[in-house]
Amino acid sequence: MKKIIFLYSLLLGSLFANENQLLFYGNCIACHGELGKKVAPHMSEVKGYYLMAYPKKEDFVAHMAQWLSTPNEKTAQHKEAIQKYKLMPYLAIDLDTLTKIARYIYENDDFGVLTL
């Protein structure tokens, strides 16, 4: 019985560990990846600008999630991208989900290939 509970907890942990990755790939990579027409800067570039402004994880995640909830040219970290690609459109995604996505971006650098 202990083995079953242990395996079940590992499975659940794995599912939750991948939730942020799935949210990122499901919502961001189409525009911020390398495939297809360039309509936005690559996510590694966006992450670099945010890390320069907010190196601490808590600040990075909070500011990125807030900006994603209401994209604004005045508070953008990468103003050159707005000139090149225009302002990111409003996303109908709740702040909790955007926080999970921002956390995934801070913690990872695999912005091209989805691995589960």
N, C-alpha and C positions, 0 to 999 in steps of 0.2 A: 504494500500500500504506500509506503514511504517513497518507493521508486516512482510510482505513478504520480504522486503529488509533486515530486521533484521534476519529473519530465513535463508535467503540465505547467509548472511555474516557469520552466525554461522556455516552453513554447509561447506562453503569454508574454514573457519578457522580450522575446524575439519579435513578436508582433508589434508591441508598443515601441520597441527600439526603432523599428522601420517606419512607424507612422509619420514622423517628421520628414523622412526621406520621401515617402510617397506623396505627402502634401507638396513638398518642393517640386518634385518631378511632375506632378499632376497640374501644377499651377504656374510654374516659372520657366521651365527649361525650353518650352516652345519658342519663347522670345529671347531668353538669356543664355541659350546654348549655342553650339557651333553649327548645328544642322540648319539647312534651309536659308531663307533670305534673312539678312541681318536687319532686324527691326529694333534691336536694343543692344546695349553693351553686354559683353559676356559677364556672367555672374562673378567670375574671379576678379574682374575689373571693378565691379560694383562693390564687392567685398573689400577690396583694397582701399577704396575711398572711405568706406565706413570704418575700417580698422584704424586708419590715420586719425579720424575724428573721435572715435570711440573704441579705444583698445580694450577696455574692460568689458567682459561678456555681458554683464547686466545692462550697461549703457548701450552697447551695440544693439542688443536684442530689443530693448525698449524703444530706442530711437528709430531703428529700421521698421519695426512693426507699426509704430505710430505714423511714420511717413507713408508706408504702404497703405494704411487705412484711408489716408487723405493726401494723395500726391500733390505737392506744392512746389512750385519753382523756387520760391524764396528760401525754403528750408532744404532743398535738394543738396546732397553731398557731391554729386557729379554733374555740375552745371554744363560742362562741355557736352555731355551725353544728351542733354535736353536740346542743345543747339543742333546736334547731329541727327537725333532720332525723334525729337519732340518729347513732351512730358508724358510720362507713363499714364495710361488711362486708369480711371477709378476701377477698383476691383470690388465686387460685391462679396467680400470675404470678411468674416468676423475677426475682431482683434485677437481673440484667443488662437485662432488658426494662423493668423499672420505672425504671432509670437512664436509658435512652433516652427514655422518656416524660417523666421529670422534666426532662431536658435540653431536650426540645422545648418544654415549658411555659415554661422560663426564657427560651428564645430567641425565642418567638413570642407574638403577641397575637391570632391569628386563631382564636378559639375558638367559631366558629359556622358557618363555611362551609368545606367541604373543597375545596381547589383543588389540582389536580395539574399 
